[in-house]
Amino acid sequence: MRHRPAFLHYLTQKGYSATETADTVSAAVDSGTLTATFNDLGRMTSLKGNNNS
């Protein structure tokens, strides 16, 4: 299963704009940031969030 397209779709459906690099997807959400890291098969290997308050 390729998690990257599913994660991007989720962010879009929630109304968040995503920023992509070769192996990460980041999005500003509410009061923080979500950053997901993916391997070469598109599988999520890490999901981190931080609160900017």
Backbone torsions as a table, in degrees:
resi	resn	phi	psi	omega
1	MET	NA	138.0	178.2
2	ARG	-98.1	109.6	-176.7
3	HIS	-77.1	-28.4	-175.0
4	ARG	-57.2	-52.0	179.4
5	PRO	-62.5	-36.0	178.8
6	ALA	-65.4	-41.7	179.1
7	PHE	-66.1	-42.6	177.4
8	LEU	-62.1	-41.6	178.0
9	HIS	-62.8	-43.9	177.9
10	TYR	-57.5	-47.9	-179.6
11	LEU	-61.2	-42.5	179.3
12	THR	-63.3	-44.4	179.9
13	GLN	-63.2	-31.6	178.2
14	LYS	-81.3	-9.2	178.8
15	GLY	89.1	14.6	179.5
16	TYR	-93.9	144.0	175.6
17	SER	-94.4	138.1	-175.7
18	ALA	-107.9	148.7	173.5
19	THR	-117.4	125.8	-176.6
20	GLU	-111.2	143.0	166.7
21	THR	-124.2	-173.1	-177.1
22	ALA	-57.0	-39.5	-176.3
23	ASP	-128.2	7.8	179.2
24	THR	-134.7	157.1	170.8
25	VAL	-131.3	127.4	178.7
26	SER	-123.4	149.9	177.6
27	ALA	-149.3	138.6	172.8
28	ALA	-81.7	120.5	-178.7
29	VAL	-127.7	128.5	179.3
30	ASP	43.8	-107.2	-176.3
31	SER	-108.7	22.2	-177.5
32	GLY	-158.1	-162.2	-178.6
33	THR	-132.9	137.6	171.8
34	LEU	-106.2	134.9	176.1
35	THR	-131.3	120.5	178.2
36	ALA	-110.5	137.9	177.2
37	THR	-111.5	139.9	-176.2
38	PHE	-126.5	150.0	175.7
39	ASN	-86.4	-175.6	-176.1
40	ASP	-69.6	-12.9	176.4
41	LEU	-95.0	1.7	-179.8
42	GLY	83.0	14.0	178.4
43	ARG	-90.6	136.7	-179.7
44	MET	-69.8	128.1	178.9
45	THR	-110.3	-16.9	-178.6
46	SER	-158.4	141.5	173.8
47	LEU	-135.5	118.6	-178.1
48	LYS	-127.2	147.3	176.4
49	GLY	-134.4	151.2	174.4
50	ASN	-137.0	155.0	-177.9
51	ASN	-106.3	121.3	-177.2
52	ASN	-90.7	20.8	-178.5
53	SER	-90.8	NA	NA
